[in-house]
């Protein structure tokens, strides 16, 4: 272990070894990384543990420079573990550089099938037993981290002291098709709200998409920017400042060059930073698999469902005079052609999309008898997680208390995490 300091904090790097397949504990092992964070004023105290599970899939735990967002509030009473979920951050990374070591696409797909919430929760239980001496801990799950926390409640509630979920109550039984079918109208509302705020962006977006339709555009690093890829910048519209950031990106799109107007370097750099999956490829590879259960393949659900909503078709929009609709949190087969970080994983992703042997993720009977104190922040018009699905799940989990709010977007725990965490702790303690 290595310990070091930031203002007011003591941080310790911790490493754990767990089975790749928890059903085969004597088989291949992988390494997990977690960063312990404690207030320097209480570093030697006996404190309860709080485990943080990041959103995703595919993102390592946030790297905090000090007591930002919810962390400053958490260390007032907890010893915090920021866990990089398997395959992310420093936890045996899974990406285009490492996965070829597994073999071909079939071997890669079989390996990646062990990187969903079920395996992550069993990792957490292995880590808890090593770290707390068997004591229960509090879990804070953001977005996909909340999906993991819900699975935790289904399969290992004995390890949980309390559960706090922010923007991450999943449907217990919706398939990927249902998730995306519910998402499209929400995304359209977000786009319409953006254009109402920034009406000048209507023409800007159409002009950019038309340029991309006529000119093959390869961004720095090799990303091929198609009209459909450009539309996927709409993923930003689900965050607190996303609409503003998208506006600032669009206003800088064109510059007068030697051959006439062309896409500016600044715009291309900004788009590449927003769209590249190089830092989090598992988000793309496993995105639909996080919803898979019940013996049916996901079969590129977002791509199939999008065809049911022709208003999102860029070519049809450009043939008329309507506004171009951006898209949101979805992954499509063409991502594995446009993004050089994903191209080598295309065949493995295809095999995962056709896989049918996904085990169930949630146990409705266990959740209906839940005894663990649970509180969840549900954002009123969350672009990423359907509010109706979340509230149905809240009703299905015994004792769960919700805070439904329109003060924040999906990233509320990051934007104003101290207040969000305070509210959830008060709910589980019956203080509000």
C-alpha positions in Angstrom: 0.0 0.0 0.0 1.1 3.5 -0.8 -0.3 6.5 1.2 -0.1 10.2 0.3 -1.9 13.4 1.0 -4.0 16.1 -0.6 -5.3 19.1 1.4 -7.3 17.7 4.3 -7.2 14.1 3.0 -5.1 11.0 3.3 -5.2 8.7 0.3 -4.1 5.1 0.1 -3.7 2.9 -3.0 -5.1 -0.5 -2.4 -4.9 -3.6 -4.7 -7.0 -6.8 -4.5 -7.0 -10.1 -6.3 -10.3 -11.7 -7.4 -11.3 -14.5 -9.7 -12.2 -13.6 -13.3 -15.1 -16.0 -12.9 -16.4 -16.2 -9.4 -18.0 -19.5 -10.2 -14.4 -20.8 -10.6 -12.5 -19.3 -7.7 -9.4 -21.4 -8.3 -9.2 -20.2 -11.9 -7.8 -17.2 -13.6 -7.3 -14.2 -11.3 -7.5 -10.4 -12.1 -6.4 -7.4 -10.1 -8.6 -4.6 -8.8 -7.6 -1.2 -7.7 -9.3 1.0 -5.1 -8.3 4.4 -3.7 -9.0 4.7 0.0 -9.8 8.3 1.1 -10.2 9.6 4.6 -10.2 12.9 6.3 -6.7 13.7 7.6 -8.3 14.8 10.9 -9.8 11.3 11.3 -7.2 9.1 9.6 -6.6 7.0 12.6 -10.3 6.6 13.7 -12.5 3.6 13.4 -14.9 4.8 10.7 -17.6 3.0 8.7 -16.7 2.3 5.1 -18.5 3.9 2.0 -17.9 2.2 -1.3 -18.4 4.4 -4.4 -19.5 2.8 -7.7 -19.0 5.0 -10.7 -21.4 5.3 -13.6 -20.7 3.7 -16.9 -20.2 1.0 -17.7 -16.5 1.3 -18.5 -15.4 4.3 -16.4 -12.9 4.0 -13.5 -13.8 5.8 -10.3 -13.5 9.6 -10.5 -10.1 11.0 -9.7 -10.9 13.8 -7.2 -8.4 16.6 -6.7 -9.3 17.1 -3.0 -12.7 17.4 -1.4 -14.8 18.0 -4.5 -18.5 17.2 -5.0 -19.9 14.6 -2.6 -16.5 13.5 -1.3 -16.0 16.3 1.1 -19.3 15.5 2.7 -18.6 11.7 2.8 -15.3 12.0 4.6 -17.0 13.8 7.5 -18.2 10.4 8.7 -16.9 7.7 6.3 -13.7 6.0 5.2 -14.3 6.0 1.4 -13.2 3.4 -1.2 -13.2 4.7 -4.8 -13.2 1.4 -6.6 -12.2 1.0 -10.3 -14.6 -1.6 -11.5 -13.1 -4.6 -13.3 -11.7 -3.7 -16.7 -11.6 0.1 -15.9 -8.9 2.5 -14.6 -6.2 0.5 -12.9 -8.3 -2.7 -12.5 -6.9 -5.1 -15.2 -7.9 -2.7 -18.0 -9.8 -4.2 -20.9 -9.3 -2.4 -24.2 -8.0 -2.7 -27.8 -4.4 -3.0 -26.4 -5.1 -5.8 -23.8 -7.9 -7.8 -25.2 -5.9 -9.4 -28.1 -3.9 -11.1 -25.4 -7.0 -13.2 -24.7 -7.0 -14.6 -28.3 -9.5 -14.0 -31.1 -13.0 -12.4 -31.0 -14.7 -15.5 -29.4 -12.2 -15.6 -26.5 -12.5 -11.9 -26.1 -16.3 -12.0 -26.0 -16.2 -14.9 -23.5 -13.8 -12.9 -21.3 -15.9 -9.7 -21.5 -19.1 -11.6 -20.5 -17.6 -11.5 -17.0 -17.6 -7.7 -16.7 -21.3 -6.9 -15.9 -22.9 -5.9 -12.7 -23.1 -9.5 -11.4 -19.3 -9.9 -11.5 -18.7 -6.4 -10.2 -20.9 -7.1 -7.1 -19.1 -10.3 -6.3 -15.8 -8.4 -6.6 -17.2 -5.9 -4.1 -18.1 -8.6 -1.7 -14.5 -10.1 -2.0 -13.0 -6.7 -1.4 -15.4 -6.0 1.6 -14.3 -9.2 3.4 -10.7 -8.2 3.0 -11.1 -4.6 3.9 -13.6 -4.3 6.6 -13.1 -7.5 8.5 -16.6 -8.6 7.6 -18.4 -5.4 8.6 -21.2 -4.1 6.4 -20.6 -1.0 4.4 -22.6 1.8 2.7 -22.7 1.8 -1.1 -23.1 4.9 -3.1 -24.0 4.1 -6.7 -24.1 6.7 -9.5 -25.9 5.8 -12.7 -24.6 2.4 -13.7 -23.2 2.2 -10.2 -26.8 2.3 -9.1 -27.6 -0.6 -11.4 -24.8 -2.5 -9.6 -26.1 -1.4 -6.2 -29.6 -2.7 -7.1 -28.0 -6.1 -8.1 -26.1 -6.0 -4.8 -29.5 -5.7 -2.9 -30.7 -8.7 -4.9 -27.8 -11.0 -4.3 -25.7 -10.0 -1.3 -27.8 -7.7 1.0 -25.9 -9.2 4.0 -22.9 -7.1 3.0 -24.8 -3.8 3.0 -25.4 -1.3 5.8 -27.2 1.2 3.6 -27.5 1.9 -0.1 -27.6 5.4 -1.7 -28.4 5.6 -5.5 -28.2 8.7 -7.6 -29.7 8.6 -11.1 -29.3 4.8 -11.3 -32.5 2.9 -10.4 -32.8 0.4 -13.3 -35.9 -1.3 -14.6 -36.0 -4.8 -13.1 -37.4 -6.5 -16.3 -37.1 -4.1 -19.3 -35.0 -5.3 -22.2 -32.6 -3.2 -24.1 -35.3 -2.5 -26.7 -37.7 -1.2 -24.0 -34.9 1.0 -22.6 -34.2 2.7 -26.0 -37.8 2.9 -27.0 -38.5 4.9 -23.8 -35.3 7.0 -24.3 -36.0 8.4 -27.8 -38.9 10.8 -26.8 -36.8 12.0 -23.8 -33.8 12.7 -26.0 -36.1 14.6 -28.5 -37.4 16.8 -25.6 -33.8 17.6 -24.6 -32.8 18.6 -28.1 -35.9 20.7 -28.5 -35.1 22.4 -25.2 -31.6 23.1 -26.4 -32.8 24.7 -29.6 -35.3 26.8 -27.7 -32.4 28.1 -25.6 -30.0 28.5 -28.5 -32.1 28.9 -31.7 -29.0 29.8 -33.7 -27.8 26.3 -33.3 -30.6 24.9 -35.5 -28.9 26.2 -38.7 -25.4 25.5 -37.3 -26.2 21.8 -36.7 -27.8 21.4 -40.1 -24.8 23.1 -41.8 -22.3 20.9 -40.0 -24.2 17.7 -40.8 -24.6 18.7 -44.5 -20.8 19.3 -44.7 -20.1 15.9 -43.2 -22.5 14.2 -45.6 -20.5 15.7 -48.5 -17.0 15.5 -47.2 -15.3 12.5 -45.6 -13.9 14.0 -42.3 -11.3 12.2 -40.3 -10.6 13.8 -36.9 -7.2 13.8 -35.1 -6.5 10.3 -34.0 -8.4 8.7 -36.9 -12.0 9.1 -35.8 -14.3 9.3 -38.9 -16.9 11.9 -38.2 -20.1 11.0 -40.1 -23.4 12.8 -39.7 -24.6 10.1 -37.4 -21.5 10.3 -35.2 -22.0 14.1 -35.1 -25.6 13.6 -33.9 -24.3 11.5 -31.0 -22.9 14.7 -29.4 -26.4 14.9 -28.0 -25.1 12.7 -25.2 -24.0 15.9 -23.5 -27.6 17.2 -23.2 -28.2 15.0 -20.2 -25.8 16.8 -17.9 -26.2 20.0 -16.0 -24.1 22.2 -18.3 -24.2 20.0 -21.4 -26.5 22.2 -23.5 -24.1 25.1 -22.9 -21.1 23.1 -23.8 -22.7 21.8 -27.0 -23.5 25.4 -28.0 -20.0 26.6 -27.5 -18.7 23.7 -29.5 -21.1 24.4 -32.4 -20.4 28.1 -32.5 -16.7 27.4 -33.3 -17.3 24.8 -36.1 -16.3 26.7 -39.3 -13.3 28.7 -40.2 -12.3 30.4 -43.4 -9.5 28.5 -45.0 -7.6 28.7 -48.3 -10.2 26.6 -50.0 -13.2 28.3 -48.4 -15.0 27.5 -45.2 -13.9 24.3 -43.5 -14.3 22.7 -40.1 -11.9 24.4 -37.6 -9.2 22.5 -35.8 -10.6 23.6 -32.5 -14.0 22.1 -33.4 -12.4 18.9 -34.5 -10.4 18.6 -31.4 -13.4 19.3 -29.2 -15.5 16.7 -31.1 -12.8 14.1 -30.8 -12.5 14.6 -27.1 -16.3 14.3 -26.7 -16.8 11.2 -28.9 -13.7 9.1 -28.6 -14.1 5.8 -26.6 -10.3 5.4 -26.2 -10.5 6.1 -22.5 -13.6 4.0 -21.8 -14.1 1.3 -24.5 -16.2 -1.0 -22.3 -18.9 1.7 -22.3 -19.4 0.9 -26.0 -18.7 -2.8 -25.9 -20.9 -3.6 -22.9 -23.5 -0.9 -23.1 -26.4 -3.0 -24.2 -25.2 -6.0 -22.3 -25.9 -4.3 -19.0 -29.6 -4.7 -19.8 -29.4 -8.3 -21.1 -31.3 -11.0 -19.2 -34.0 -13.5 -19.9 -32.4 -15.5 -22.8 -32.8 -12.9 -25.6 -29.9 -11.2 -27.4 -29.6 -7.5 -27.4 -28.9 -7.6 -31.1 -28.0 -3.9 -31.5 -31.2 -2.8 -29.9 -30.5 1.0 -30.2 -29.9 0.7 -33.9 -33.1 -1.3 -34.4 -35.2 1.0 -32.2 -33.8 4.1 -33.9 -35.4 3.0 -37.1 -38.8 3.3 -35.4 -38.1 7.1 -35.0 -37.5 8.5 -38.5 -37.2 12.0 -37.1 -33.6 11.1 -36.0 -32.6 10.1 -39.5 -30.0 12.7 -40.6 -30.4 12.1 -44.3 -34.1 12.6 -44.2 -33.7 15.7 -42.1 -31.2 17.2 -44.5 -33.5 16.4 -47.4 -36.1 18.7 -45.8 -35.9 21.8 -43.8 -36.5 20.7 -40.2 -34.0 20.8 -37.3 -31.4 18.0 -37.0 -32.1 15.9 -33.9 -29.1 14.9 -31.8 -29.1 11.5 -30.2 -28.2 10.4 -26.7 -26.8 7.5 -24.8 -26.7 4.7 -27.3 -24.2 2.6 -29.1 -24.5 1.4 -32.7 -22.6 -1.0 -35.0 -21.1 2.0 -36.9 -19.3 3.1 -33.7 -17.0 0.2 -34.3 -16.2 1.5 -37.7 -15.8 5.2 -37.0 -13.7 5.0 -33.7 -10.2 3.6 -34.0 -10.3 2.6 -30.3 -13.2 0.3 -31.1 -12.4 -1.1 -34.5 -10.3 -4.0 -33.3 -13.2 -5.0 -30.9 -15.9 -5.0 -33.6 -16.1 -8.8 -33.9 -16.1 -9.4 -30.2 -18.9 -6.7 -29.8 -20.9 -8.5 -32.5 -20.6 -11.8 -30.6 -21.8 -10.1 -27.4 -24.7 -8.6 -29.2 -25.9 -12.1 -30.3 -25.2 -13.8 -26.9 -28.3 -15.3 -25.3 -27.0 -16.9 -22.1 -27.0 -13.8 -19.9 -28.1 -14.6 -16.3 -30.8 -12.6 -14.5 -29.6 -9.4 -12.9 -32.4 -8.7 -10.3 -34.4 -10.9 -7.9 -37.8 -9.2 -7.5 -38.8 -11.5 -4.6 -35.6 -10.6 -2.6 -36.1 -6.9 -3.4 -39.7 -7.0 -2.3 -38.5 -8.3 1.1 -35.6 -5.9 1.4 -34.5 -4.9 4.9 -31.5 -2.7 3.9 -32.1 1.1 4.2 -32.1 2.5 0.7 -32.6 6.0 -0.7 -32.5 7.1 -4.3 -32.3 10.4 -6.1 -34.5 10.2 -9.2 -34.1 13.1 -11.6 -37.4 14.3 -13.0 -36.5 14.1 -16.7 -33.3 12.1 -16.6 -32.1 11.7 -20.2 -30.1 8.6 -19.5 -32.3 6.6 -17.1 -36.0 6.5 -17.6 -37.9 8.2 -14.7 -40.9 5.9 -15.0 -38.7 2.8 -15.0 -36.9 4.1 -11.9 -40.1 4.9 -10.0 -41.5 1.5 -10.8 -38.4 -0.1 -9.4 -38.5 2.2 -6.3 -42.0 0.8 -5.6 -40.7 -2.8 -6.0 -38.0 -2.5 -3.4 -39.3 -2.7 0.1 -38.5 0.4 2.2 -36.8 2.4 -0.5 -37.2 6.1 -0.2 -37.0 8.4 -3.2 -36.1 12.1 -3.7 -37.6 13.1 -7.0 -36.1 16.4 -8.1 -35.9 18.6 -11.1 -33.1 20.7 -9.6 -30.4 18.6 -11.2 -29.7 16.6 -14.3 -28.2 13.1 -14.3 -24.9 14.3 -13.0 -26.4 16.0 -9.9 -24.2 14.1 -7.5 -21.2 15.6 -9.3 -22.6 19.1 -9.9 -23.9 19.5 -6.3 -22.9 16.3 -4.7 -22.7 17.5 -1.1 -26.4 18.5 -1.0 -27.5 15.3 -2.9 -25.5 13.1 -0.5 -26.9 15.0 2.5 -30.4 14.5 1.4 -30.0 10.8 0.8 -28.4 10.2 4.1 -31.2 12.1 5.8 -33.7 9.9 4.0 -32.2 6.6 5.1 -32.0 7.9 8.7 -35.6 9.1 8.7 -34.6 12.7 9.3 -36.8 14.1 6.5 
